[in-house]
């Protein structure tokens, strides 16, 4: 027992102990003699141990508070050395505090890091631009915009190559070039139609089309009747069949 009490006394007298924990008793107290003959008083031990127990409980409360603060300030720092232990050590609290201080120092060094209101404004602006009603729809719409942007970039690159344009040419130049190409194609088609119909003015083309509308339906009906009458299915067989009948 004396050894245990002496050990407790040495702990209380240790320089590592808080300075106000050990106080020599004033007045008559029961003294115990150590093996080396020195005195030690222990009437203050219950209060001291009770105070230590309270401090240990407060340490747990402080740890919970620091954990909540850490989740708010640095939610990406999920590692906690105390997660798998029942007791809480000062080192655990120091670890959380150091992580928070490091994040604050990094924010001070990097002035370009956006604040929470700035990030909120960016998300709100994105929702407004791309008609997103809820935060859950932000990521899907981002993916959709990214996909569409990739498709448009590939299409513009292919058009630059097909039209033999410089890669730095803006979209307006690409659109103008495509429009001119369409005009050239339309002009060529008009010329081909004019050559096919043997006329050079639009009124003659209209007359030709009207003649075609008047002639073709009766001619088609006549051919169908001949096919049925001669019991054949191919137009090319009409003349040989008529010759045979003759």
Buried (B, 14 or more C-beta within 10 A) or exposed (E): EEEEBBEBBEEBEEEEBEEEBBEEEEEEEEEBEBEEEEEBBBEBBEEBEEBEEEEEEEBEEBBEEBBEEBEEBBEEBEEBEBEEEEEBEEEBBEBBEEBBEEBEEEEEEEEEEEEEEEEEEEEEEBBEEEEBEEEEBBEEBEEEEEEEEEEEEEEBEEBBEEBEBEEEBEEEBBEEBEEEEEEEEEEEEEEEEBEEBEBEEEEEBEEBEEEEEEEEEEEEEEEEEBBEEBEBEEEEBBEEBEEEEE
